[in-house]
Amino acid sequence: MFPVGLIQDVRFLHHDTGPAHPENRGRLEHLRSFLANKSLSDSLLSLSCEAADPKVLSLVHDSAYIEYIQKTSASGPALLDDGDTRVSSASWEVALLAVGASIEAIKQVHSGRIQRAFVACRPPGHHAMRNHAMGFCLFNNIAIAARYAQQQLGYERIMILDWDVHHGNGTQDAFYRDPSVFFCSLHQYPFYPGTGSEREQGAGEGLHYTLNIPLPEGSDMRDYREAMKNQVFPAAEAFEPELLLISAGFDAHVMDPLGNMQLHDEDFRELTELSLTIANRHCGGKVISILEGGYHHDALARSVVQHLNALAQS
C-alpha cells in the first residue's frame, strides 16, 4: 500500500481569476513544478480524478445556487460577491473537478488502496455557503466529500479539522446542527470572514460538535501545539471519529500576504503529525487532506512538501 495518494490535475489551472488575484493559477503551477523536483516519488501514488456529477452538489448546496454558478460561469468572467470571488468560462467544470477529486480521494482511502491522500485542487471551498459564494470559494469541496462519505460509504462519525488562517465558515454552517460531523477550526481571530468565535459551538443536536479555537494575530507553533493538545485531542477522544478530513490551508505561514500568523515551513510538518495522532488513534490512520488557502507561492510549495512528508512517514 502506498502511504499517500496525490491528486493534482492540470485542469485546475483553467479556473481563471486573473494574475493579480491572490487565488490564481500560479499557486498550483508553482506547486506542481516544485513537487516534480522533490524526491517524494517513492512515497506518493498519483491518482486521477474526474468532474463530480452535479447532483452531488446538492448534498450541501441549494439548487438555485448551483444553477447560478453554472450560468454565471458560462457567461464568462464575472464577480460573484463583493469583489473577491471570480469565475471564468471554465470555472464551473473546474469546480466540479475539485469536488470530484475530493470524493475520489475518500473513495481511494476507503477502498484500502491508500491510507492517506492530499488533494491539490482549486478553487478552494471552505468559505462556500449553502446559497452563496465567498472568499474565493464556489462549492464546499470538503463538506460535500464528507456528506458523500456518510451517504455512499457508510461513515457515521467524521471529523473535519480546518487549520487555514481564515475560519471555515461555510463548512461550519453545513454541519452546525449535525452531531455526526465534528468541525474544528484553528484560525486567526478577529479576521475574515468575521466568524469563528469560541461561542460558536453548534446548535440543536449539533451543540458542542463545533469547536472553534480563535488565535490572536502573531500566533506561532507553540500556540497551535497547545491548542491541539489541550483542546483538539480531548474533543477527538470524546467524539471518536472514523475518518479525519483536513482543510489544509497554508496561509498561516509567516510569509503569506493574506495572514498575520507566524508558522514556518517545518511547523506544517508538526501540525500534520499532531493531526495524525488523532487519525492513528481513532481512524485507522485514514486521512484525506484538501488544499484551501496559501498565497505565497514558495511558502505554499515548501509547506505542502512538509505536509506530504509527514503524511508519508508518520
N, C-alpha and C positions, 0 to 999 in steps of 0.2 A: 504494500500500500504506500503510495506517495504521501508524504506528510501534508503538503499544501497544494491545492488546486488554484491556479491563477487564471482569471478571466480578464483579458484585455482584447479590444477589437478596434481596428482602425475606423470602423463606422462611428464610434463615439466622437470622433473628431468632426463629424459633419454637422453637429449642433453648433451653429454659427452665432455667437454672441458679439462678435467684433473683437479686434485685437486689443482695444483699450479696456474691455470689460474684465473684471477680476477673474470671472469663471470662464476663461477662454480655452480654446483647443490646445494652446501651448502647454497647459498643465499636463495633459496626458501625452502629448508629443515628447516632452522632456522626460517624463517618467518612462515611457517606452524605450527611449534611447538610453537612458541611464540603466534600466534593467538589462538591456541587451549587452552591456559592458560589465556586468557584475557576475561573479561566479556563483550564481544561485541555481543554475540549471539542474543540478542533481537533486535539489530539494523541492522543485516545482514541477507540477504537471499542468501543461497548458490545456485549458478547456475551451471549447467552442460554445457559442450561445446563439439564440435566435430571438427575434422580437416576440414579446408576450402576446397572447390572444387578448385583444382589447377587453374582452369580457372580464378578465381577472382584475382590471382596474376598479370595477365596481365592488370589490371586496373592501375598499377603503373610500373611494371617491363617488360623488353623486354623478348620475348620468348626464345631467345638464353641463356639469363642469368638464367631463370627459369630452363631450361633443364640442364645447367651446375651445378646448386646447387643440382638437383636431382641425376645426375650421380656421382658427386664428393662425395656426402653423401653415396651413395650406395657402393662406393669402400672402405669405411672405414675411419679411422682417416686421416685428411688432413688439411693443411693450405690453406685458400682461398685468402689471400692477402699478405701483407708484414710481417705477423707473428702474428697478434693478433686475427684473426677471424678463428675459428676452427670448423670443423664438425666431426661428428662420424656417424656410420651407421644409427642411429636413428634420425639424425638432420633434414632430410627432413620432416618426419612425425611430429616431434615436432614443426618445424617452421610453418607447415600448421595448427597445433593446435593453435599456438599463434595467427595466423591470424583469424582462426575460432572463437576463444574466443573473440577477439576484435570486430568482427562483431556481435556475439551473444549478447554481452553487449549492443551494439547500438540497436539491434532489441528488446531487453527486455525493454530498456528505451523508445523506440519509441512506443511500444505497451501499455505503461502506467502501466505495472505490477510493475515497479520500476521507481524511478525518477533519481537515480544515480547509477553508478556501478564502481567498481575497478577491473581491470584485473591483477592478479599476475602471469604474464607469462614470459617465456624466450624461445628462445633468444630475446633480445631487438631488436628494429627496426629502431630508428630514424636516424641512420647513413647509412642505406642501400640505395644505389643509384639505379637508373633505371637499370643499367647494371653491377654493381659490389658491392661486399660485403666490409664492412669495420667496424671498431670499434665494433667488437663482433656481428654485426647485419647481418642477412641473408635477410629477407624480411621486408619491412617497414610496420609494423602492423598498425600504426595509419593512415598512408596515404591511405592504401588500405581500411581500415574501413571508412574513410571519403568519398572516392570515392563511396563505396558501399552505404553509406547513401544518397548520392546525386542521384545515378542512380537507386537504388531499393526502396528507402523510400521517395524520393521527397524533400529532404532538398536542399535549394537553397544557403544558406549562412552558412558556418561552420567556426568556429574559432578554431585554434589549438594553445594552449598555452604550450610551452615547457620550463620547469624550470630545466631540467638536467644541471649539471655543464658544460657539453660539448654541443656545438652548434649542433642543429639537422639539419645538412647539407643535409641529404637525404630527409627529409620532405620539407625543403625549396626548394630544387631542383624540387620536384614533383609538386609544386604549384607556381613556381616563376613567371609564366606568366598568372596566373589564378586569376581573381578578385572574384571568388566565394568562395575561401578558404583564410581566413586571417591567416597567420602564424606569430606568435610572439614568440621570444625566449629570455630568460634571461639566460646568461651564462658567465662563466669566459673567459676573453679575454685579451691578446692573449693566446691561449691554443689550444689543439687538438679539432677539426681537421684543424684548421687554418682559417676557415671561420667564418662568423658572425659579420663582422664589421657593423657599423651603416650605411655605404654607400650602403650596400646590401638591397635594398628596393623593389625588384621586377623588372620586365621588361615588355615591351609591355602593353597589357591590365591589366597585374598584377602589374604595377608600383604603389607603395605605399600600396600594400596589403601584404607586408612583413615588419615586424618591428623587427629589431634586437636591443637588449639592452645589449651591451657588458659591463661587470662589471669587475673591476680590481681584481686581486688576493687579498684575505683577506676581501672581501666584506661581510657584515653581514646583519641581518634582516632589519636594518634601510635603507640600500641601496636598498634592494629588495622592501621594503614597498614604498619608494619614487618612484621607477621605476614603480611599479604597479599603484599607484595613479596618477602620473604625466604623464605617457606615455601610459600604457596599458588601463586604464579606458577610456581616451578620444578616443583612437583608437577603442575600442569596442563600444563606444557610436556612433561613426560615421558609423561603419560597421553594427551594429545591427544583430549579429549572431542569428541563430535559434537553434544552437546546439554548445555546448562547449566540445571539446576534450582536455584532458591534457596528455602530455608526461611527466609522473611523474617520474623523476629521483630524487634520494635521495643522490646523490654523492656530493652535495654542503654542506653536513654535515661536521662539523669541524673534525670529526674522520675518514672521508673517506680517504683511501690511494691514490686515484687517483685524488682528487681535492685539491684545496687550498683555500676554502672558509670557512666562519665562521658561518654557520647555525647550530642550535641546534634542538633537537627533537621537542620542542614546536613551533619552528619557522615554521615547516611544517604545523602545525595546522593553524597558522595565514596566511601562504601563500595560503592554501586551502580556508580559509574563504574569503580572498581577491578575489580569483578566483570565489567563489560562488556569490560574489556581481555582477559579470558580468552575471553569469548564471541566477540568480534570477531576474535580471532586464530585460534581453533580451531573455532568452531561456526557460522560464517557469521552471527554476531550473534544467533543464536537463544537466547532466554532465556524461561523460564517461572518466575515468582515466585509463591509461595503463602504466604499470611499464616499466621504462627504466633502468637507472643505479642505483648504490647504492652498494658498495662493502665492507663495514664494516658490518658484519652480524648483530651485536647487534644494531648498529645505524640504519641500514635499517629497522629492525623489529620494533624498537621503533618509528621511524618516520612514518612508514606506519600506526601504530596504531593511531598516532596523526592525520594523514590524514583521516583515516576512521571515527574517532570520529567527525571530522569537517564535513565530508560529511553527516554523520547521523544526526547531530544536528543543522546545520545552515539552 
